[in-house]
């Protein structure tokens, strides 16, 4: 096994977030489930956009957000994801390369346009997402650079992208490549709706020993295990994956590594402005510690610190210097 | 004269701002004049974008920012400006309509794309702007709705847009329409470089009594009058326009109305994050008071409050509820 070229290579949705403040009443009126993610088609996206207030456009995408955080902390990263050859695709590509991430997936010509996620942020900081997947769902298996995947310590996969057919095939192929090269596979369950649709796939991947590091929040933990009780959910999964990381919002997070449980409290912040990207950045902090061989408790702390930064402002890409923030907080 | 349909109708650049933090060293290296605005062509914009860190896209444009502020305070407004039929054009149109502004200029087909302004924000909060005018410079005189212009209390014009030929012709026509309808014409000088190129035009407009309300900052005041001393500059202009408003950053602002001088201090804020839009929002606050017939001192205070809000965060569109902010501060 040659020395890894990357710390983490990720396959994910290539999305630009379109974010605006919204009242709870508006979220209700539009029939959205507050805090959740819903897929919408082009017409649905157009209709919701009309109902939205003045917005900001900030690059997003779950795995891409995680990588941006990792790269900001100093990790070597590569991203694979499909944009269209349009202005928003150009924005996405610029923003991910600007933090030093290798991104070589060629833009896709023609329709549909680059994916966008319309995010309504209520006064409590909760985000309600409506995703138009656009070009993102057409990531072909040929887009994968097998050498790059084999040359990364960790292959990181986003559950959201398991839904469309082509990227699912691409991710299955990537898992094989990573495993054959003796690398670790990390997976984030993304959202309960993905588990509703593909839970059997995920459980099979786990049972087959193909997932080394699994990220979930408490809702996803319940959905994948069928256990409503948090600890019962942890117990149901902890022996099936070498590293299990479960976040639970203001109650911090839990990690079980080879049967050993560690916990971290949420990092205190003044005001939750926008929770978009909280889980993504938690994963970034955790993985940064993990690839450096740190103790689980320290990995968790890094996750909590990165998550606290992201929810203190609009958007799922860090505004603070994460490397400096980690150094200030952890020494 | 029928009752005005609008408080303010504005003609301006239809621009999306692309904003990123930058070091002073980077601004130096790229040969930019810190704090200024430079026009760039498509290649120049591409090159600068490559050198830029991860960015946020937020609708901008000087006069459009002013209108967005006015509309947020409760004024009735209409905007005239040229976007292309592309994604950024769609973003601009959405954001301006979402605050309740009428915007009926048809998007322009084909190249060039919608205008964008690459804004490098240094740690002191100062913004350095590089504008690719794109479709914005092709606003044709036919785009003007003469009835709407004649039906607005104030026609507000942005000096930046005096530079390209077609919009300049459109603005000259609009001034005639407004004057014939007995309306007021407000003009912002925008930047010293515009005065370098078109100062004679501006001085002629002023001498001909076509400008009722003139906005400038201290640098522009010096450029238009040739007087380096602030008070000498004020004296040189004050008898030529009925209302003269000059901002001077942290030193507040001065207004001379029919020979009578009023002043306001800058509104104190915790931290200057990004000065983009400070002048635009000052104008918004001032005009809001003006159209309601308030005393100059109160108009100035509104300007100072709106400017303080905009420089406390990224972007030139207000994040706070300006109407509520005004009520809280002014009763």
Interface residues (C-beta under 8 A of the other chain):
Chain A: X18 X20 X21 X49 X50 X52 X53 X54 X55 X56 X57 X58 X59 X68 X86 X87 X88 X91 X94 X95 X96 X98 X99 X113 X315 X317 X319
Chain B: X18 X20 X21 X49 X50 X52 X53 X54 X55 X56 X57 X58 X59 X68 X86 X87 X88 X91 X94 X95 X96 X98 X99 X113 X315 X317 X319
